[in-house]
Amino acid sequence: MQFVSVRMLETLKRFAKEEGGSTAIEYALIASGISIAIAASAYSLGSTLRDDYFGKVDNALK
């Protein structure tokens, strides 16, 4: 049992020292932030187009 816990601690220490995965996580967070910003602006632009431009076309056709 002692051997398992010592081995587990060694594995956790190696995992904590590993920095390659943290860079990937940082890039994923940046990409998700950018995608949220794009989605929010597309939603806002879509509402503006629907209300302003397509509303005028709809009223002109009535």
Number of C-alpha atoms within 10 A of each C-alpha: 5 7 8 9 10 11 11 12 12 12 11 12 11 10 11 9 8 10 9 8 9 10 10 11 11 11 11 12 12 12 12 12 12 12 12 12 12 12 12 12 12 12 12 12 12 12 12 13 12 13 12 11 11 12 13 11 11 10 8 8 7 5
